[in-house]
Structure formats: structure tokens, C-alpha cells
Amino acid sequence: MNLAGQIAMTAARLMQLRAGPYAERALRLARRGAERAAERVEAAGPQVATLAEAGLKLTEITFRCVDQLVRRGIESAQGTLTDGAERLRLSAKARTFGALYAAQRAALPQAGRRVASDLEAGWQIMSSASRDVIELARSTRSELASGPPHRARRAAASRSRARKRTSRRRSSERHST
């Protein structure tokens, strides 16, 4: 081998020797980053569960509200049909235009009370649903702000410590050779 080849081989060996510590450091940093990412993903688990549970509760509130509104709408429509039929009967019984007018005017307060009752019932349904949604939002926010329960935090911390001990043991095993 000529002198240039020997210099090239020596340079390559020196680079390999120096690259080893750099590669070890890069690997250590990558592992540390992956471990932190894993911890963050694990920490997000309870939050995802909390949000999923809140979504289910919101769906229940929504379905209950819609069910009540539809039922109330059916009752209102039936009341409107009954009132309309009664007004038609009054019209059929009237002998004069004055009697027709008087009968229709006498039926007006009852129809007004029915409409007011329907509106009040709809308002109560919506108000109740609104209060339930507000309470759900507050409790969900509180759960998310407080983080996982104490037991879950302690378990996550012990898993993290166990991983660090294992990681240190493995790194000492690597360096002993």
C-alpha cells in the first residue's frame, strides 16, 4: 500500500474512533427524547379518557333534550289540531256572523294559554339542557386541570423511575466492556 493509501486508512480509523462517542451521544439523546415522548403520550391517556367520557355525556344530554323537544312538539301539534277542530265546530254551529265572531273570540284566550304553555315547556327543556351542558363543561375542565388522580400520577412516576433504573443499568452494562 502506498503512503496516500496508508494516510487514508489511518484517517478512516481515527474518524471511526471519534464517531463512536458521537454516535453514542446521539443515540442517548434520541432515547431520552423517545422516553419523554412516551411519557407525554401516557400522560395524555387520562385526558383523552376524560374528553371521551365528556363526549358521551354531551351526547346523552343532547339526545334527552331533542327527545323532550320532539315529544313536546307532538303534544303542541296535537293541541293545535284539537283547537282547530274545536274552532271549526264553533263555526259550523254559528247561526250568524256575530255569533261566529263571538265564539271565535271566546276561544282565543284558551289558544293563547296553550301557546304560552308550549313555549314555556320548550324554554324549560332548553334551560335544563343548557344547565347540564354548563355543568359538564365545568366538571370536564376541572378534571383536565387537576390532571390524573393521585394514584395514576404515582403509578406513572414509578414506571418512569423503573425505566430510568433499567436504562442506567443497561448503559453501565454497555460501558463495562
Secondary structure as the mmCIF struct_conf table of DSSP 4:
data_model
#
loop_
_struct_conf.conf_type_id
_struct_conf.id
_struct_conf.beg_label_comp_id
_struct_conf.beg_label_asym_id
_struct_conf.beg_label_seq_id
_struct_conf.end_label_comp_id
_struct_conf.end_label_asym_id
_struct_conf.end_label_seq_id
HELX_RH_AL_P HELX_RH_AL_P1 LEU A 3 LYS A 93
BEND BEND1 ARG A 95 THR A 96
HELX_RH_AL_P HELX_RH_AL_P2 PHE A 97 SER A 146
BEND BEND2 PRO A 148 PRO A 148
HELX_RH_AL_P HELX_RH_AL_P3 HIS A 150 HIS A 175
TURN_TY1_P TURN_TY1_P1 SER A 176 SER A 176
#
